[in-house]
Amino acid sequence: MAVNDPQQTQWKITVSELGLDDLSNRLIEWISPRLGADAPVRISHIERPDAGMSGATVLFDAEWTDAGALRSGSYVMRMPPASIPLMRTYDLEKQYEVMRAVADSGAVPVPELCWQETDETALGTPFFIMRKVDGRIPSDNPPYVFMGWILESAPDERLSLMHNTVDVLAKLHAIADAQQRFPMLCADGSGLRCHVEETRAWYRWGLADEGHPVPLIERGFDWLEANWPADPGPDVLSWGDSRPANIIYDGVEPAAVIDWEMAALGPREIDVAWIIYMHAFFQFLATMHGAPGLPDFLRRDDVVARYEEASESTLRNLDFYLVYAGIRHAIAMARGKVRMIGFGEDVAPQDPDDYIMQRPLLTALLEGKHKWE
């Protein structure tokens, strides 16, 4: 792959099959009374951005009159995928409630929530709508290590960005009484055990039970059991998909934290390991394709030092959680490939371990051979 062709690292994947014209017409009927409009709302600039692999996101602007006064707003709508979902469950109502509880905590900024619709009558699917937050979002498709504003930033700006991003985790994990504030996430027993068992169920549902068992992932689950932490520590609110692409930035300051479908209760190390691993994955892609990437960004030691300073806590058993992050991501990528095959956008590999794009990275993690810096 040519370094100057980062578009080749972009996945083309179908998320929703609902046409935008049909969606716009049905949305006008639904939203007009909720805005108190004197006449049907005018929807414009409706689009489905090429972002994310789990749910469907639709952006749109609305104009209407209320008691003769002209009003307008920009909105974001979240819906589940139309078919061949990535995740075993996609609970929009839970996402909405988690976001509302985070907003009430004041820990980090989230988009302003507007409406939640659980009835499928209006648009043929549940959805919720929030206010659009202006700012810039790092690309992960293609990854920001190939192109974009983070790559083009000065080293001191990237350092500030890294600090502010890691601080988001520390602030979320500092929310007191997480079990009481987020009852929609509570499960019986250890947060880590519940988290891993849910991940195992996701693997069975999305791959093994569909006739696509992946030996490397199963080896990873065996590794987790053999290296289980003696004391996982307290459960906190785990954002779940902690990475720069799920933050809207005003400059280098977080303006909104988005994408809460993987939220759970569990050890703080789940989020810290995920943000380290996800950048390592992107850097792995850059190196594989002969690009320099961003070796100075979100390095393991830097993330750990910043997090421990900001949270006034000590991270434990991080190697375990980094392997777990690799397994979770491998399931997501393998399920994504299954879905692409289902849509006719890819072909099945001969070697089942090749369902995992980052197979060498996960293998190195399991063997303790990955060099983090």
SVG drawing of the C-alpha trace seen along z (x, -y; Angstrom):
<svg xmlns="http://www.w3.org/2000/svg" viewBox="-49 -36 59 59">
<polyline fill="none" stroke="black" stroke-width="0.4" points="0.0,0.0 1.4,-3.4 2.0,-5.8 0.4,-8.6 -2.8,-6.7 -4.4,-6.6 -7.8,-6.1 -6.8,-2.5 -7.0,-2.1 -10.6,-3.2 -13.3,-0.5 -16.3,-0.8 -19.1,0.7 -22.8,0.5 -24.4,-0.6 -28.0,-1.5 -30.2,-0.9 -32.8,-3.6 -32.8,-6.1 -32.3,-9.8 -35.2,-11.2 -37.6,-8.8 -36.0,-9.4 -36.3,-13.2 -40.0,-13.1 -40.8,-10.9 -38.7,-12.9 -40.5,-16.1 -43.8,-14.6 -42.4,-13.4 -40.3,-16.4 -42.6,-19.3 -45.0,-19.0 -42.1,-18.5 -40.6,-21.8 -43.9,-23.6 -43.7,-24.5 -46.5,-26.5 -46.0,-24.5 -44.0,-21.5 -40.3,-21.9 -37.9,-22.3 -35.1,-19.7 -31.9,-20.4 -28.3,-19.2 -29.3,-15.8 -26.4,-13.3 -25.1,-10.1 -21.4,-10.6 -18.9,-7.8 -18.1,-7.4 -18.5,-4.5 -19.2,-0.8 -21.9,0.0 -24.8,-2.4 -26.1,-4.7 -25.6,-8.5 -27.6,-11.1 -26.9,-14.8 -29.5,-17.4 -30.4,-21.0 -34.0,-22.2 -35.8,-25.5 -39.2,-26.3 -41.4,-29.1 -42.8,-29.2 -45.5,-31.8 -44.3,-33.6 -40.6,-33.7 -38.0,-31.9 -36.1,-29.2 -33.3,-26.9 -31.1,-24.2 -28.5,-21.5 -29.0,-18.0 -27.6,-14.5 -29.7,-11.4 -28.6,-8.0 -30.2,-4.8 -29.3,-1.1 -27.9,0.5 -30.5,1.7 -29.1,5.2 -26.2,7.5 -25.3,5.6 -21.8,5.3 -22.8,5.6 -24.9,8.4 -27.1,5.8 -27.7,2.1 -29.6,0.5 -30.4,-3.1 -32.5,-3.7 -29.5,-2.7 -27.2,-4.9 -29.5,-7.9 -29.9,-7.3 -26.1,-6.9 -25.5,-10.2 -28.1,-11.9 -26.6,-10.7 -23.1,-11.8 -24.5,-15.2 -26.1,-15.4 -22.8,-14.6 -21.1,-17.5 -17.9,-15.4 -17.4,-15.9 -19.3,-17.7 -21.8,-15.6 -24.1,-16.8 -27.4,-18.2 -30.1,-15.5 -33.4,-16.5 -35.7,-13.5 -35.8,-9.8 -38.2,-7.7 -38.6,-4.0 -41.6,-3.4 -40.5,-2.2 -43.7,-3.5 -42.3,-6.9 -39.0,-5.9 -39.2,-2.2 -36.6,-2.0 -35.9,-3.5 -33.8,-6.6 -32.7,-9.6 -31.8,-13.1 -29.3,-15.5 -28.0,-18.9 -25.0,-19.0 -21.8,-20.2 -19.4,-22.2 -15.8,-21.3 -13.3,-18.9 -13.1,-15.1 -10.0,-13.0 -10.6,-10.6 -10.4,-6.9 -11.5,-5.9 -8.9,-6.4 -6.9,-6.7 -5.6,-10.0 -2.0,-8.6 -2.2,-8.9 -3.7,-12.3 -5.6,-15.2 -5.2,-17.8 -3.6,-15.7 -0.9,-14.5 -0.4,-18.1 -0.3,-19.5 2.9,-20.7 4.3,-18.3 3.4,-20.6 -0.2,-20.8 -0.4,-17.0 0.9,-16.8 -1.9,-19.1 -4.4,-17.1 -3.2,-13.8 -3.3,-15.3 -6.8,-16.6 -8.0,-13.4 -6.6,-11.2 -8.1,-13.7 -11.5,-12.8 -11.0,-9.3 -9.9,-10.4 -12.9,-12.7 -15.4,-9.9 -13.8,-7.4 -14.0,-9.9 -17.8,-10.1 -18.9,-9.0 -21.4,-6.2 -21.3,-4.9 -23.5,-1.9 -26.2,-4.3 -25.8,-6.9 -25.8,-4.3 -28.2,-1.5 -28.9,-0.7 -25.3,0.6 -25.4,2.7 -24.8,6.5 -24.4,9.1 -20.9,9.8 -17.5,8.5 -17.6,5.8 -14.6,7.3 -16.1,10.8 -19.4,9.5 -17.5,7.4 -15.5,10.4 -18.4,12.7 -20.4,10.2 -17.5,10.0 -17.3,13.8 -21.1,13.9 -20.5,11.3 -17.8,13.5 -20.1,16.5 -23.0,14.6 -21.1,12.7 -18.5,15.2 -18.5,18.8 -22.2,19.4 -22.3,18.0 -19.8,20.5 -16.8,18.3 -14.8,19.4 -11.4,17.6 -8.8,19.7 -6.6,16.7 -9.5,15.1 -10.3,18.3 -6.6,18.5 -7.0,15.0 -9.8,15.9 -7.7,18.8 -4.9,16.3 -7.3,14.1 -8.4,16.9 -4.7,18.0 -3.7,14.4 -6.8,13.2 -6.0,10.4 -6.2,11.5 -7.8,8.1 -9.3,6.2 -10.0,3.2 -13.2,1.0 -15.7,0.7 -16.1,-2.8 -18.1,-4.1 -16.3,-2.7 -16.9,-4.8 -16.0,-1.7 -14.9,-3.2 -12.3,-5.6 -10.4,-7.2 -9.9,-10.6 -12.4,-9.8 -15.2,-9.8 -14.5,-13.3 -15.4,-16.5 -12.6,-19.1 -12.7,-22.8 -9.0,-23.4 -7.5,-20.8 -10.2,-21.0 -12.9,-18.4 -16.2,-20.0 -18.3,-16.8 -17.7,-13.2 -19.8,-10.9 -20.5,-7.3 -21.6,-5.5 -22.9,-2.2 -20.0,-0.3 -20.5,-1.9 -20.3,0.4 -19.2,0.7 -15.7,2.1 -12.1,1.4 -10.6,-1.9 -7.9,0.0 -10.5,1.1 -10.7,-2.5 -7.0,-3.3 -5.9,-0.1 -8.4,-0.7 -7.1,-4.2 -3.5,-2.9 -4.3,0.1 -6.4,-1.8 -3.5,-4.2 -1.1,-1.2 -3.4,0.4 -3.4,-2.7 0.4,-3.0 0.6,0.7 -1.3,-0.1 1.0,-3.1 4.1,-1.0 2.7,1.8 2.1,-0.6 5.5,-2.4 4.1,-5.6 5.7,-7.3 2.4,-7.6 2.5,-9.3 5.0,-7.5 5.0,-10.4 1.2,-10.3 -0.7,-8.3 2.4,-6.3 1.8,-3.8 4.1,-5.3 2.8,-8.9 -0.8,-7.8 -0.2,-6.0 1.8,-8.9 -0.9,-11.4 -3.7,-9.3 -2.2,-8.5 -1.4,-12.1 -4.9,-13.3 -6.8,-10.5 -4.5,-10.3 -4.7,-6.5 -2.3,-3.7 -3.1,-1.5 -2.7,2.2 -2.4,5.3 -2.2,3.2 -0.7,5.9 -3.9,8.0 -6.2,5.2 -4.1,4.4 -4.5,8.0 -8.2,7.8 -8.4,4.6 -6.8,6.5 -9.3,9.4 -12.3,7.0 -11.0,5.1 -10.3,8.4 -13.9,9.4 -15.1,6.0 -12.8,6.2 -13.7,9.9 -17.4,9.2 -17.0,6.2 -15.4,8.4 -18.3,10.9 -20.7,8.0 -18.8,6.7 -18.9,10.2 -22.6,10.3 -23.1,7.0 -20.9,8.3 -18.1,5.9 -15.4,8.5 -14.6,12.2 -14.0,14.8 -10.4,15.6 -9.0,19.1 -7.3,18.8 -9.9,18.0 -7.4,16.0 -7.2,13.6 -10.7,12.3 -8.5,10.2 -6.8,7.3 -4.4,6.8 -3.6,10.5 0.2,9.9 -0.4,7.3 -2.7,9.5 -0.3,12.4 2.6,10.3 0.4,9.2 -0.4,12.7 3.2,13.7 4.4,10.7 6.5,9.6 4.9,6.2 7.2,3.3 5.1,0.4 7.6,-2.4"/>
</svg>
